[in-house]
Amino acid sequence: MLAFVIRRLMQASAVMLVVAFIAFSLFQYVGDPVMALVGQDATPEQREQLRTDLGLDRPFYVQFGHFVSNAARGEFGLSYRQGRKVSSLIRERMPATLELSFAAAALALFVGVPMGVYTALRRRGLLSNVFLALSLIGVSLPTFLIGILLILVFAVMLGWLPSFGRGETVSIGWWTSGYFTTDGWLHLILPAITLCLFQMTLIMRLVRSEMLEVLRTDYIKFARARGLSDRAVHFGHALKNTLVPVITIAGLQLGAIIAFAIITETVFQWPGMGLLFIQAVQVADIPIMAAYLCLIALVFVVINLIVDLLYFAVDPRLRADRAAGAH
């Protein structure tokens, strides 16, 4: 197990280095940050002086090496637009993004899995067909359209929920959370539903497909022949063996939720890292854009490692294969 973890950490380091290189290379051609900072009225001397102060006159490999060494310490330089440390900006916005992402992931998982199990066990039921029809809507509609429709119905027409912002938050050290206030929960409902809908329908369809496949296997037929109850067969045997691919998808979807919260945060003006990234793109704020991409890559790498480790806890066959290989 230790050798496996070390090998994966080495692979993760290589992946992060490649992602940092790609991000830093691509964002060099997004735009000229000097023009965005000083505008059209600045003299060539002022622009050249600012370029020197920002270190943009150095060779590419020097800038990249400086970026990697700082990123390893959690520092990504100064924002061209705001003149503040990028790490400070991300630290301020991270609680909002993680709060929204965890709420969406929990909603997708705790609603999607039961819906998938139900549609697998009640394939011809009316409610199952309704769930499948709703899942097609969730997969087909783009996220921004879902968010706009929810705002139109529940915020504009009915006036039940707020349409933008994060609401009232509570500070716990440097961390802020809206989980401890009623206003925070009200502001969280619409963005969380918008962000989770695609993942929820994907998990539901995956669980349904895997459950139907497992129910056709020989060991399920043998369990029924032994006289076990439907509850024991469905939840004690079938569902447990369905969870292995579900863990993979659920883990990757958590990373996707954090990465693609950009659209939801933009629609609802949610003050998270995604909105910060969009604002940075508009002014070619390269340090923020590169830092965001590296951070999202780190999230996926960590989640993949956790998912691989969870395999050993869920699937005993993997532990047996590794033990046999060691002997």
C-alpha positions as CSV (number, residue, x, y, z in Angstrom):
1,M,0.0,0.0,0.0
2,L,2.8,2.4,0.9
3,A,4.6,1.8,-2.4
4,F,1.3,2.3,-4.3
5,V,0.8,5.7,-2.5
6,I,4.3,6.8,-3.2
7,R,4.1,5.9,-6.9
8,R,0.8,7.8,-7.2
9,L,2.3,10.8,-5.5
10,M,5.2,10.8,-8.0
11,Q,2.7,10.6,-10.9
12,A,0.7,13.4,-9.3
13,S,3.8,15.6,-9.1
14,A,4.6,15.0,-12.8
15,V,1.0,15.7,-13.8
16,M,1.0,19.0,-11.8
17,L,4.2,20.1,-13.4
18,V,2.8,19.4,-16.9
19,V,-0.4,21.3,-16.0
20,A,1.6,24.2,-14.7
21,F,3.6,24.4,-17.9
22,I,0.5,24.2,-20.1
23,A,-1.3,26.8,-18.0
24,F,1.6,29.2,-17.9
25,S,2.2,28.8,-21.6
26,L,-1.4,29.3,-22.7
27,F,-2.1,32.3,-20.6
28,Q,1.0,34.1,-22.0
29,Y,-1.1,34.6,-25.1
30,V,-4.4,35.6,-23.5
31,G,-3.7,39.3,-23.7
32,D,-1.2,42.0,-22.6
33,P,-1.8,42.7,-18.9
34,V,0.3,45.9,-19.1
35,M,-2.3,47.4,-21.5
36,A,-5.1,46.3,-19.2
37,L,-3.4,47.9,-16.2
38,V,-2.2,51.3,-17.6
39,G,-4.7,51.8,-20.5
40,Q,-4.2,53.4,-23.8
41,D,-3.0,56.8,-22.5
42,A,0.2,55.5,-20.9
43,T,3.6,56.4,-22.5
44,P,5.8,53.6,-23.9
45,E,8.3,54.4,-21.0
46,Q,5.6,53.8,-18.4
47,R,4.5,50.5,-20.1
48,E,8.1,49.3,-20.2
49,Q,8.7,50.2,-16.6
50,L,5.6,48.3,-15.5
51,R,6.6,45.3,-17.6
52,T,10.0,45.3,-15.8
53,D,8.4,45.6,-12.4
54,L,6.1,42.7,-13.1
55,G,9.0,40.6,-14.4
56,L,7.4,40.2,-17.9
57,D,10.6,41.3,-19.6
58,R,12.4,38.1,-18.4
59,P,12.8,35.0,-20.6
60,F,10.0,32.5,-20.6
61,Y,11.9,29.8,-18.8
62,V,12.9,32.2,-16.0
63,Q,9.3,33.3,-15.5
64,F,8.1,29.7,-15.5
65,G,10.7,28.6,-13.0
66,H,9.8,31.5,-10.8
67,F,6.1,30.5,-11.1
68,V,6.7,26.9,-10.2
69,S,9.0,27.6,-7.2
70,N,6.4,30.1,-5.8
71,A,3.5,27.7,-6.5
72,A,5.2,24.9,-4.5
73,R,5.1,27.3,-1.5
74,G,1.4,28.2,-2.2
75,E,2.3,31.6,-3.7
76,F,1.3,32.6,-7.2
77,G,2.5,36.2,-7.3
78,L,0.5,39.4,-7.4
79,S,-2.7,40.0,-9.2
80,Y,-2.1,42.4,-12.1
81,R,-5.5,44.0,-11.6
82,Q,-6.0,44.1,-7.9
83,G,-2.3,44.4,-6.8
84,R,-2.8,41.8,-4.1
85,K,-1.4,38.3,-3.5
86,V,-3.2,35.7,-5.6
87,S,-3.1,33.3,-2.6
88,S,-5.0,35.8,-0.5
89,L,-7.6,36.3,-3.2
90,I,-8.1,32.5,-3.6
91,R,-8.2,32.0,0.2
92,E,-11.0,34.5,0.4
93,R,-13.0,33.0,-2.4
94,M,-12.3,29.3,-1.7
95,P,-14.9,28.9,1.2
96,A,-17.7,30.0,-1.1
97,T,-16.8,27.6,-3.9
98,L,-16.2,24.6,-1.6
99,E,-19.4,25.4,0.3
100,L,-21.4,25.4,-3.0
101,S,-19.6,22.3,-4.4
102,F,-20.0,20.2,-1.3
103,A,-23.7,21.1,-1.1
104,A,-24.2,20.2,-4.7
105,A,-22.2,17.0,-4.4
106,A,-24.1,15.8,-1.3
107,L,-27.4,16.6,-3.0
108,A,-26.4,14.7,-6.2
109,L,-25.2,11.7,-4.3
110,F,-28.0,11.4,-1.7
111,V,-30.7,11.9,-4.2
112,G,-29.1,10.3,-7.3
113,V,-28.3,6.9,-5.7
114,P,-31.8,6.2,-4.2
115,M,-33.3,7.3,-7.5
116,G,-31.0,4.9,-9.4
117,V,-31.8,2.0,-7.1
118,Y,-35.6,2.7,-7.3
119,T,-35.6,2.9,-11.1
120,A,-33.7,-0.4,-11.3
121,L,-36.0,-2.2,-8.9
122,R,-39.2,-0.7,-10.3
123,R,-38.4,-0.6,-13.9
124,R,-42.0,-0.4,-15.1
125,G,-43.3,1.9,-12.5
126,L,-44.9,5.3,-13.2
127,L,-42.5,7.1,-10.8
128,S,-39.5,5.4,-12.4
129,N,-40.5,6.6,-15.9
130,V,-40.9,10.1,-14.4
131,F,-37.4,10.0,-12.9
132,L,-36.0,8.8,-16.3
133,A,-37.8,11.6,-18.1
134,L,-36.4,14.2,-15.6
135,S,-33.0,12.8,-16.0
136,L,-33.1,13.4,-19.7
137,I,-33.9,17.1,-19.0
138,G,-31.1,17.3,-16.5
139,V,-28.6,15.9,-19.0
140,S,-29.8,17.9,-22.0
141,L,-30.3,21.4,-20.7
142,P,-27.1,23.5,-20.3
143,T,-26.3,24.7,-16.8
144,F,-26.7,28.4,-17.4
145,L,-30.2,27.8,-18.8
146,I,-31.2,25.7,-15.8
147,G,-30.0,28.5,-13.5
148,I,-31.9,31.2,-15.4
149,L,-35.1,29.2,-15.4
150,L,-34.8,28.6,-11.6
151,I,-34.2,32.3,-11.0
152,L,-37.2,33.2,-13.2
153,V,-39.6,30.8,-11.4
154,F,-38.5,30.8,-7.8
155,A,-37.0,34.3,-7.5
156,V,-38.9,36.5,-10.0
157,M,-42.3,34.9,-10.4
158,L,-42.8,33.3,-6.9
159,G,-40.3,35.4,-4.9
160,W,-39.5,32.5,-2.6
161,L,-35.7,32.6,-2.9
162,P,-33.0,35.2,-3.6
163,S,-31.5,35.3,-7.1
164,F,-27.9,36.2,-6.5
165,G,-25.2,36.5,-3.9
166,R,-24.1,34.3,-1.0
167,G,-26.2,35.8,1.8
168,E,-25.2,36.2,5.4
169,T,-22.1,34.3,6.5
170,V,-20.3,33.5,9.7
171,S,-16.5,33.8,10.1
172,I,-14.6,31.0,11.7
173,G,-11.0,32.4,11.7
174,W,-10.2,33.0,8.0
175,W,-13.0,30.6,6.9
176,T,-16.5,31.9,6.2
177,S,-19.6,29.8,5.9
178,G,-23.3,30.4,5.2
179,Y,-24.2,27.0,6.6
180,F,-24.9,28.5,10.0
181,T,-27.4,31.1,8.9
182,T,-30.9,30.9,7.4
183,D,-30.1,33.6,4.9
184,G,-27.0,31.6,3.8
185,W,-29.1,28.5,3.2
186,L,-31.7,30.4,1.2
187,H,-29.1,31.8,-1.1
188,L,-27.5,28.3,-1.4
189,I,-30.6,26.4,-2.6
190,L,-30.9,27.6,-6.2
191,P,-27.1,27.5,-7.1
192,A,-26.7,24.1,-5.5
193,I,-29.7,22.6,-7.4
194,T,-28.3,24.2,-10.6
195,L,-24.9,22.8,-10.1
196,C,-26.0,19.3,-9.0
197,L,-28.6,18.5,-11.6
198,F,-26.3,17.1,-14.3
199,Q,-24.3,15.1,-11.8
200,M,-27.4,13.8,-10.0
201,T,-28.9,12.5,-13.3
202,L,-25.6,11.0,-14.3
203,I,-25.2,9.1,-11.0
204,M,-28.9,8.0,-11.1
205,R,-28.4,6.5,-14.6
206,L,-25.1,4.9,-13.6
207,V,-26.5,3.3,-10.5
208,R,-29.6,2.0,-12.4
209,S,-27.4,0.5,-15.2
210,E,-25.0,-1.2,-12.8
211,M,-27.8,-2.4,-10.5
212,L,-29.6,-4.0,-13.4
213,E,-26.4,-5.7,-14.5
214,V,-25.6,-7.0,-11.1
215,L,-29.1,-8.3,-10.6
216,R,-28.6,-10.6,-13.6
217,T,-25.4,-12.2,-12.2
218,D,-25.2,-15.8,-11.0
219,Y,-24.4,-15.0,-7.4
220,I,-27.6,-13.0,-7.1
221,K,-29.6,-15.9,-8.5
222,F,-27.8,-18.2,-5.9
223,A,-28.7,-15.7,-3.1
224,R,-32.3,-15.9,-4.1
225,A,-32.2,-19.7,-4.3
226,R,-30.9,-19.7,-0.7
227,G,-34.1,-18.0,0.3
228,L,-32.8,-14.6,1.2
229,S,-35.3,-11.8,1.3
230,D,-35.5,-9.2,-1.5
231,R,-34.2,-6.6,0.9
232,A,-31.1,-8.6,1.7
233,V,-30.5,-9.4,-1.9
234,H,-31.0,-5.9,-3.2
235,F,-29.2,-3.9,-0.5
236,G,-26.8,-6.5,1.1
237,H,-25.4,-7.9,-2.1
238,A,-26.5,-6.1,-5.3
239,L,-26.1,-2.5,-4.1
240,K,-22.7,-3.2,-2.4
241,N,-21.2,-4.5,-5.7
242,T,-22.7,-1.5,-7.6
243,L,-20.8,1.0,-5.5
244,V,-17.4,0.4,-7.1
245,P,-18.0,2.3,-10.4
246,V,-20.2,4.7,-8.5
247,I,-17.3,5.7,-6.3
248,T,-15.2,6.5,-9.4
249,I,-17.9,8.6,-11.0
250,A,-18.9,10.3,-7.8
251,G,-15.2,11.2,-7.0
252,L,-14.5,12.6,-10.5
253,Q,-17.8,14.5,-10.5
254,L,-16.8,16.2,-7.2
255,G,-13.8,17.5,-9.0
256,A,-15.9,18.4,-12.0
257,I,-18.4,20.3,-9.7
258,I,-15.5,22.4,-8.3
259,A,-14.0,23.0,-11.7
260,F,-17.2,23.8,-13.6
261,A,-18.8,25.9,-10.9
262,I,-17.7,28.8,-13.0
263,I,-21.0,29.0,-14.9
264,T,-23.1,28.6,-11.8
265,E,-21.2,31.2,-9.9
266,T,-21.4,33.6,-12.9
267,V,-25.2,33.2,-13.2
268,F,-25.9,33.6,-9.5
269,Q,-23.0,36.1,-8.9
270,W,-21.7,33.6,-6.2
271,P,-18.5,35.1,-4.8
272,G,-16.3,32.0,-5.4
273,M,-13.1,31.1,-7.2
274,G,-15.0,30.6,-10.5
275,L,-16.3,34.1,-10.6
276,L,-12.8,35.3,-9.7
277,F,-11.4,33.4,-12.7
278,I,-14.0,34.9,-15.1
279,Q,-13.1,38.4,-13.9
280,A,-9.4,37.6,-14.3
281,V,-10.0,36.4,-17.9
282,Q,-11.7,39.7,-18.8
283,V,-8.5,41.7,-17.8
284,A,-5.9,39.1,-18.7
285,D,-4.8,38.6,-15.1
286,I,-2.4,35.8,-15.8
287,P,-1.4,34.9,-12.2
288,I,-5.0,34.3,-11.1
289,M,-5.8,32.3,-14.2
290,A,-2.7,30.1,-13.9
291,A,-3.3,29.6,-10.2
292,Y,-6.9,28.6,-10.7
293,L,-6.0,26.0,-13.3
294,C,-3.3,24.5,-11.2
295,L,-5.6,24.4,-8.2
296,I,-8.3,22.6,-10.1
297,A,-5.7,20.1,-11.4
298,L,-4.6,19.5,-7.8
299,V,-8.2,18.8,-6.8
300,F,-8.6,16.2,-9.5
301,V,-5.2,14.6,-8.6
302,V,-6.1,14.4,-4.9
303,I,-9.6,13.0,-5.6
304,N,-8.2,10.3,-7.9
305,L,-5.8,9.2,-5.2
306,I,-8.6,9.1,-2.6
307,V,-10.8,7.1,-5.1
308,D,-8.1,4.6,-5.7
309,L,-7.7,4.1,-1.9
310,L,-11.4,3.7,-1.4
311,Y,-11.4,0.8,-3.9
312,F,-9.5,-1.3,-1.3
313,A,-12.1,-0.6,1.3
314,V,-15.1,-1.5,-1.0
315,D,-13.8,-4.2,-3.3
316,P,-12.1,-7.1,-1.5
317,R,-10.9,-8.6,-4.8
318,L,-8.4,-5.8,-5.2
319,R,-6.9,-6.5,-1.8
320,A,-6.7,-10.2,-2.6
321,D,-5.0,-9.5,-6.0
322,R,-2.5,-7.2,-4.4
323,A,-1.7,-9.7,-1.6
324,A,-1.3,-12.5,-4.2
325,G,1.1,-10.3,-6.2
326,A,3.1,-9.6,-3.1
327,H,3.5,-13.3,-2.4
